Amino acid sequence: GKSKAEAIWPIHQINWQRSRYVYDMYYKYKKISREVYQYCLDMKYADAALIAKWKKPGYERLCSTFVINPKNFPYGTVSICRVPRKFLQG
C-alpha cells in the first residue's frame, strides 16, 4: 500500500496540469484574455495559490502547494520538485 501522501499525488498531478495550462495560456502564450483567466480562477479550474507561487523566483517548478507546507514532510525535507535539476543525482 501507499502512504496517504503518495495516494493523493495523482490528484496533485491533475491539479498541476490544469493550472499550468491556464497559466501558460495567459502569461506565456497570451492566448486567453484577462477575463477568461479570471473566470478559470473563480470557477476553480486553476489553482490560484499555485499560480501565485509560480510567479515568485525559485518556485517556477513547484508541483503543488502541498509540498511547501512543512507539516506534510518529516524531518524538514522538501519535495523533489523544489530541488533544482542541476542538484539532482541522476
Secondary structure, 3 states (H helix, E strand, C coil): CCCHHHHCHHHHHHHHHHHHHHHHHHHHCCCCCHHHHHHHHHCCCCCHHHHHHHCCCCCCCCCCHHHHCHHHCHHHCCCHHHCCHHHCCC
